[in-house]
Structures are given as structure tokens and as C-alpha cells.
């Protein structure tokens, strides 16, 4: 992986790459060590070249096959797919053949003359145990490691008759096998926990979206349920009156028309309250959703939102919503700061700043010219506001919205007419959940 791709990858992708890469590196360290010990001068002087070449080829084949086995073992440990038994059988056969080849080299060149024979034998079993330890329970892996160590030590004793060499082989086999089993399982466990945490965050975000949809559906039911029942009853009454030629049927249909228009107005108010949440609710909702996604979000100056005029209130609410969506969608942020302040003086204005880290180099330019920001600029232009977005120092991304504040009678605080503009007051803090949560869902 190139360095640029590493910087663009998420934290989970980096942990995954680091974990798997560490195990692969251990395998390809063991293979060259084993090959180097098999072609030293004492071995070359006594063992046939064909046998040495066969051992070298077996070592390379076992290393390559062990990488395949480890890759599949990680997937099986994480519950993605199972490893075929044939792959395990081939890995075990290559390991057994390699042990036999090393013992044959030791027998021909001299068991005590073979340099670091026990180290070579340990390196021969290490690649296989890296993957096999993830496919069976820990106790089963330890028992089979000890069984193989006993077989190898028995062969060393029969071929050399040396107690010291046998004990050295026992220590090398046991240490190499158990150490690799522990390392592989611990690494896979950490990786599994990381995936579970990501899944938990995604579930929490989806639950927040589902809760908001249920609230919205409940509000619509409360608004439309009674009115639709009345419309159905009066329509039926009008039909009966019309069949009898009664003039009251016209009055009933006029009443149905009035109720339908009233229902339409109430639905628009519910939808307006759902889509145009106030700035305070948007700040609370963005902070909640970002924290649910594992991002440390700080909101500064939220108390200043109540004093802003209604038009500024709504415009900056859209800015917070879009900015939170961009934080989730672009990059891999760990911290985000949302600050609201009112600049006093002749050119008084409300200034909203959203700054986050974890910006990918290729994502920052795209974010600065995205369609969402274009829409925000159009909304802010209606209140004479301006929007600036782009990279900041320290690998951060900063979005700044500035809206001039009207003076005199035009400066009507949003808090005074909130009840008239937004009849749906319940659970305001969750009104930002749908758009931001949906953006997180689309990004997965």
C-alpha cells in the first residue's frame, strides 16, 4: 500500500492492515531464517544439492501457502467465511514434509554439526501455527502444538541421541508454537473487537434514525388520524344525502373541503418543523449523532442561538446539519468543534465555525466544492450571508458561515416565535438525526 492510500484509509482499515501485516511479516521472517540455516557450509559440504534445493522449495511453498491459510483463518475468526479443510490439510502436509527434510539434512550433515537445527525446526512449524491457531479452540491448539513438539523431539532423540539437543528442540518447538498461537489469537481478537465497535456505532446511528422516523410518523398520525376519520364520515353522510336529493349534501362537502384544507395546513406545519429545526436543536442533534459515531464533538456558544432572528436561526441550522453530514461522510474525524458567536458593533453578524480533523487529502477539495455546500451558499445568500470552506492548518477542515444581523423591528428573536413557526416541540434534540444518520448509512 502506498503512503497516500495509508493516509486516506480509516482507523479500522489501518488496524486491520497492521494486524495482518504483522502476522505475515513473522511468517516471512521465519522462512528466510530457515532457508539460510539449510544452506550453510556444514550442510552444503555433506548433504546432496537436490535435498537442499527440495528443502528450500518446500520452505517457500509452505510460506506462500501459510499466508493463504492465515488470510482465510482471519476471515473465519471474524465470522465472514469458513476455511476449506483441504487448505488446512495441504498446510499440514507441507509442514510435515519440511520437518522431514530438515531432519534428513541434519542426519546427513550431522545432528550436532547442523548449525542451530532446533531453530530451523521451530521456524518450520511457526508459519502453519499462525493460521491453525485461529481455526481451532485455544486448548485444542495447545494440545496439538505439544503433540507435534513431542513427535519432533522424539525424532531428534532417535537421530542424535543427545539429551541437550532434544531438550533444545522441545523448548524451541513449544515456544515457537505457543507464542505464535497466542500472538495470532490476540491479534485476531483485537481486530474482532474493532469490527464489533464499528458495527455497534452503525447500529446506534440507525436506531437514532429509526427513532426519529417513528416520532415523525407518530406526529403525522396524531395530526391526520382524527381529521381523516371525520372526512370519511362526512363524505359518507354527503353521499347518503345526495342520493335522497337533500341540499344538506352540499354543506357536508363544503365541510369536508374545509377539513381537508386544514389537514393540509397541519401536515405542512409538521413537515416544516421536521425539516427546519431550530439552530439549538440542530446543534444538540449534531453533537449527539457525531458522538454516537465515535467523534468527540464540542459545541461552544450554543446559548447565543436563542437571541438570533428567525431567518438567521433557520439558515445556520441548515449549515450545522450539512456540516455534520460532511464530517461523517468525508475523512476519518476524531474531533470536531462547532462554535457560534455573535460579533457586535457596526457590522454585527452571527458567525458559525465547524472545524474537524481527520481530513483525507483527496476529500478536502471535493468537500469544498460539493453540491451540499453549493446549496448552503444559496440558502445563506437569502439572508445576505457568506460561506467559506476549505483546509486549515494541522490537517483540519474548517467551515465558516457568517450572516449579518438585522437591526430594529426586523431583529425578531427566534425564541419568541418558536411556538408559531414550529408546532412540533417534542424531542427537538433528535430532529437532526435523519439527515446526518442517513449520510452515515450511505457512507458505509
C-alpha positions in Angstrom: 0.0 0.0 0.0 1.3 3.4 -1.0 1.7 6.1 1.7 -1.1 8.2 0.2 -3.5 5.3 0.4 -2.5 4.7 4.0 -3.3 8.3 4.9 -6.7 8.1 3.2 -7.6 4.8 4.9 -9.8 4.8 8.0 -8.6 3.9 11.5 -10.2 0.5 11.3 -8.6 -0.2 7.9 -5.2 0.8 9.4 -5.6 -1.5 12.4 -6.7 -4.3 10.0 -3.7 -3.8 7.8 -1.3 -3.5 10.7 -2.6 -6.7 12.4 -2.5 -8.8 9.3 0.8 -7.3 8.1 2.5 -8.2 11.4 1.5 -11.8 11.2 2.6 -12.0 7.5 5.9 -10.4 8.4 6.5 -13.1 11.1 6.0 -15.8 8.5 8.3 -14.3 6.0 11.0 -13.7 8.7 10.8 -17.4 9.7 11.1 -18.7 6.1 14.4 -16.8 5.2 15.9 -17.8 8.5 15.1 -21.5 7.8 16.5 -21.3 4.3 19.7 -19.6 5.5 20.3 -22.3 8.1 19.7 -25.0 5.4 22.4 -23.7 3.0 25.3 -23.1 5.5 28.7 -24.6 4.8 28.5 -27.7 7.0 25.2 -28.7 5.3 26.5 -27.9 1.8 29.6 -30.0 2.3 27.8 -33.2 3.3 24.1 -33.1 2.0 23.3 -33.5 -1.6 22.3 -30.4 -3.6 19.0 -32.0 -4.6 17.9 -32.4 -1.0 18.9 -28.8 -0.1 17.0 -27.5 -3.1 14.0 -29.5 -2.1 14.0 -28.1 1.4 14.4 -24.6 0.1 11.4 -25.1 -2.3 9.4 -26.6 0.5 10.1 -23.7 2.7 9.0 -21.2 0.1 5.9 -23.2 -0.8 5.0 -23.5 2.9 5.4 -19.8 3.5 3.2 -18.9 0.5 0.5 -21.5 1.5 0.6 -20.3 5.1 -0.2 -16.8 4.0 -3.3 -18.1 2.2 -4.2 -20.1 5.3 -3.8 -17.1 7.6 -5.9 -14.9 5.4 -8.7 -17.4 5.5 -8.3 -18.0 9.2 -8.8 -14.4 9.9 -12.0 -14.4 7.9 -13.3 -17.4 9.7 -12.4 -16.0 13.1 -14.3 -12.8 12.2 -17.3 -14.9 11.0 -17.1 -14.0 7.4 -16.4 -17.4 5.7 -15.0 -20.8 6.6 -11.7 -22.1 5.6 -11.8 -25.3 3.4 -10.4 -28.4 5.1 -8.2 -29.0 2.1 -6.3 -25.8 2.7 -5.5 -26.9 6.3 -4.6 -30.4 5.1 -2.2 -29.0 2.5 -0.6 -26.7 5.0 -0.1 -29.6 7.5 1.4 -31.8 4.7 3.9 -29.1 3.7 4.9 -28.6 7.3 5.4 -32.3 7.8 7.4 -32.6 4.6 9.6 -29.6 5.6 10.3 -31.1 9.0 11.3 -34.4 7.4 13.6 -32.6 5.0 15.3 -30.6 7.8 15.8 -33.8 9.9 17.2 -35.5 6.8 19.7 -32.7 6.3 20.6 -32.9 10.0 21.1 -36.7 9.8 23.3 -36.4 6.7 25.4 -33.4 7.8 25.4 -34.4 11.5 22.8 -33.5 14.0 25.3 -31.7 16.2 27.1 -30.2 13.2 23.9 -28.7 11.7 24.0 -25.0 12.9 21.0 -24.2 15.0 19.0 -27.2 14.0 16.4 -26.6 16.7 15.9 -23.0 15.5 15.3 -24.3 11.9 12.8 -26.8 13.2 10.9 -24.1 15.1 10.8 -21.9 12.1 9.4 -24.8 10.1 6.3 -25.1 12.3 5.8 -21.4 13.0 4.1 -20.4 9.7 1.5 -23.2 9.9 0.6 -22.5 13.6 0.0 -18.8 12.8 -3.2 -19.7 10.8 -4.1 -23.0 12.5 -4.3 -21.4 15.9 -7.2 -19.3 14.7 -9.2 -22.2 13.3 -9.5 -24.3 16.5 -10.1 -23.6 20.2 -7.1 -22.4 22.2 -6.9 -25.6 24.2 -7.0 -27.7 21.1 -4.3 -25.7 19.5 -2.0 -26.0 22.6 -2.6 -29.8 22.8 -1.7 -30.3 19.2 1.3 -28.0 19.4 2.6 -30.1 22.3 1.9 -33.3 20.4 3.9 -32.1 17.4 6.7 -30.9 19.7 6.8 -34.4 21.2 7.0 -36.1 17.8 9.8 -33.7 16.6 11.7 -34.2 19.9 11.4 -37.9 19.6 12.8 -37.9 16.1 15.7 -35.6 17.3 16.4 -38.1 20.1 16.4 -41.1 17.8 18.6 -39.4 15.2 21.1 -37.8 17.6 20.9 -39.5 21.0 21.7 -36.1 22.5 19.7 -35.1 25.6 20.8 -31.4 25.2 19.7 -31.2 21.6 16.4 -32.9 22.4 15.7 -30.5 25.2 16.6 -27.6 23.0 14.2 -28.9 20.3 11.5 -29.3 22.9 11.9 -25.7 24.1 12.1 -24.3 20.6 9.0 -26.2 19.3 6.9 -25.4 22.4 8.0 -21.7 22.5 7.5 -21.1 18.7 4.1 -22.9 18.6 2.6 -21.4 21.7 4.0 -18.0 21.1 2.6 -17.8 17.6 -0.7 -19.3 18.7 -1.0 -16.6 21.4 0.1 -13.8 19.1 -2.3 -14.8 16.3 -5.3 -15.2 18.6 -4.6 -11.9 20.4 -4.2 -10.0 17.2 -7.4 -11.5 15.7 -9.3 -10.8 19.0 -8.3 -7.1 18.8 -9.3 -6.9 15.2 -12.7 -8.6 16.0 -13.3 -6.0 18.8 -12.6 -3.2 16.4 -15.2 -4.5 13.9 -17.7 -5.1 16.7 -17.3 -1.5 17.8 -17.8 -0.2 14.3 -20.9 -2.3 13.9 -22.2 -1.1 17.3 -21.8 2.5 16.2 -23.6 1.9 12.9 -26.4 0.2 14.8 -26.7 3.1 17.2 -26.9 5.6 14.3 -29.5 3.5 12.6 -31.5 3.3 15.8 -31.4 7.1 16.1 -32.7 7.5 12.6 -35.4 4.9 13.3 -36.5 6.7 16.5 -36.8 10.0 14.6 -38.8 8.3 11.9 -41.1 6.8 14.5 -41.6 10.2 16.1 -42.3 11.8 12.7 -44.8 9.0 11.9 -46.5 9.5 15.3 -46.9 13.2 14.7 -48.4 12.6 11.3 -50.8 10.0 12.8 -51.9 12.4 15.5 -52.5 15.2 13.0 -54.2 13.2 10.3 -55.9 10.4 12.2 -58.8 12.3 13.6 -59.3 14.5 10.5 -59.3 11.6 8.1 -61.9 9.8 10.2 -64.1 13.0 10.1 -63.6 13.3 6.4 -64.7 9.7 5.8 -67.7 10.1 8.0 -68.9 13.4 6.4 -68.2 12.1 2.9 -70.4 9.0 3.6 -73.1 11.3 5.0 -72.9 13.6 2.0 -73.4 10.6 -0.3 -76.5 9.5 1.6 -77.9 13.0 1.5 -77.2 13.4 -2.2 -78.9 10.1 -3.0 -82.0 11.4 -1.2 -81.8 14.8 -3.1 -81.2 16.7 0.1 -79.5 20.1 -0.2 -77.5 19.5 3.0 -75.2 17.3 1.0 -73.5 20.5 -0.4 -72.9 21.8 3.1 -71.3 18.5 4.2 -69.0 18.5 1.2 -68.0 22.1 2.0 -67.2 21.0 5.5 -65.1 18.1 4.0 -63.3 20.6 1.9 -62.5 22.8 4.9 -61.2 19.8 7.0 -59.0 18.7 4.0 -57.5 22.2 3.7 -57.0 22.3 7.5 -55.3 18.9 7.4 -53.1 20.0 4.6 -52.0 23.1 6.6 -51.3 21.0 9.7 -49.2 18.5 7.7 -47.2 21.3 6.2 -46.5 22.6 9.7 -45.4 19.2 10.9 -43.1 18.8 7.9 -41.8 22.3 8.3 -41.0 21.6 11.9 -39.3 18.4 10.9 -37.2 19.8 8.1 -36.5 23.3 9.5 -35.4 22.5 13.1 -34.0 25.5 15.0 -30.4 26.1 15.4 -30.3 25.0 19.0 -31.9 21.7 18.1 -29.5 21.2 15.2 -26.5 21.9 17.5 -27.7 19.3 20.0 -28.6 16.8 17.3 -25.3 17.1 15.5 -23.4 16.7 18.8 -25.4 13.6 19.7 -25.0 11.9 16.3 -21.3 12.7 16.0 -20.7 11.3 19.5 -22.7 8.2 18.5 -20.3 7.8 15.6 -17.3 7.9 17.9 -16.3 11.5 17.2 -15.5 13.8 20.1 -17.8 16.8 19.4 -17.7 20.1 21.3 -20.3 22.8 20.9 -19.3 26.3 22.0 -21.7 29.3 22.3 -24.9 27.4 21.9 -26.7 29.8 24.3 -26.3 32.6 21.7 -28.7 30.8 19.3 -31.8 31.9 21.2 -31.1 35.6 20.6 -30.8 35.3 16.8 -33.6 36.3 14.4 -35.8 33.6 12.9 -34.3 33.8 9.4 -30.7 33.6 10.7 -31.7 30.8 13.1 -33.1 28.6 10.2 -30.2 29.4 7.9 -27.5 28.5 10.4 -29.5 25.4 11.3 -29.0 24.1 7.8 -25.3 24.9 8.0 -24.9 22.8 11.1 -26.9 19.9 9.5 -24.8 19.9 6.3 -21.5 20.4 8.2 -22.2 17.4 10.5 -23.1 15.3 7.4 -19.8 16.2 5.8 -17.8 15.4 8.9 -19.3 11.9 8.8 -19.1 11.4 5.1 -15.6 12.8 4.3 -12.4 11.7 6.1 -12.0 9.9 9.4 -12.6 12.6 12.0 -11.8 12.0 15.7 -12.6 15.5 17.0 -15.0 18.2 15.8 -15.6 21.7 17.3 -18.8 23.7 16.5 -18.6 27.3 17.7 -21.3 30.0 17.5 -20.6 33.6 18.3 -22.2 37.0 17.8 -20.0 39.8 16.6 -21.1 43.1 18.0 -20.5 46.6 16.6 -21.4 48.3 13.4 -21.1 45.2 11.3 -22.8 42.9 13.7 -23.1 39.3 12.5 -23.6 35.7 13.6 -20.5 33.6 12.9 -20.7 29.8 12.9 -17.5 27.8 12.6 -17.3 24.0 12.2 -13.8 22.5 12.4 -12.7 18.9 12.3 -9.6 16.8 11.9 -9.0 13.5 10.0 -9.4 15.1 6.6 -8.3 12.9 3.7 -6.1 14.9 1.2 -8.3 13.9 -1.8 -11.5 14.6 0.1 -10.9 18.2 1.2 -11.0 19.8 -2.3 -14.1 17.7 -3.2 -15.8 18.8 0.0 -15.2 22.4 -0.7 -17.0 22.2 -4.0 -19.7 19.7 -3.1 -23.3 20.1 -4.0 -24.3 20.4 -0.4 -22.1 23.4 0.2 -23.4 25.0 -3.0 -26.9 24.6 -1.6 -25.8 26.2 1.7 -24.4 29.2 -0.2 -27.7 29.6 -1.9 -29.6 29.5 1.4 -27.3 31.9 3.0 -27.5 34.3 0.1 -31.2 34.8 1.0 -30.1 36.3 4.3 -27.0 38.1 2.8 -24.7 35.5 4.4 -21.4 34.1 3.1 -19.9 30.6 3.5 -16.2 29.7 3.4 -15.0 26.1 3.5 -11.5 24.6 3.0 -8.4 23.1 4.6 -7.0 24.6 7.7 -3.6 24.2 9.5 -2.8 20.8 11.0 -4.6 18.7 8.5 -8.0 20.1 9.6 -11.1 21.2 7.6 -12.9 24.4 8.6 -16.3 25.7 7.5 -17.3 29.2 8.4 -20.7 30.8 7.9 -21.3 34.5 8.6 -24.7 36.1 8.5 -25.3 39.8 9.2 -27.8 40.6 11.9 -30.7 42.9 11.1 -31.5 45.8 13.4 -34.6 47.4 14.7 -38.0 45.7 14.3 -36.6 43.2 11.8 -34.4 41.6 14.5 -37.1 39.3 16.0 -35.6 36.6 18.1 -36.4 33.1 17.1 -37.1 32.1 20.7 -40.2 34.5 20.8 -42.0 33.0 17.8 -40.7 29.4 18.0 -44.2 28.1 19.0 -45.8 29.7 16.0 -43.2 28.5 13.5 -42.7 25.0 14.8 -45.7 23.4 16.4 -43.8 20.1 16.9 -41.8 20.8 20.0 -41.3 17.3 21.3 -37.9 15.7 21.1 -36.2 18.7 19.3 -32.8 17.4 20.1 -33.3 14.4 17.7 -34.6 16.4 14.7 -31.2 16.4 13.1 -30.9 12.6 13.3 -32.5 11.7 9.9 -30.2 13.6 7.5 -27.0 13.0 9.4 -27.7 9.4 10.2 -28.8 8.7 6.6 -25.5 10.2 5.4 -23.6 7.9 7.7 -25.5 4.9 6.4 -24.8 5.8 2.8 -21.1 6.1 3.5 -20.7 2.6 4.8 
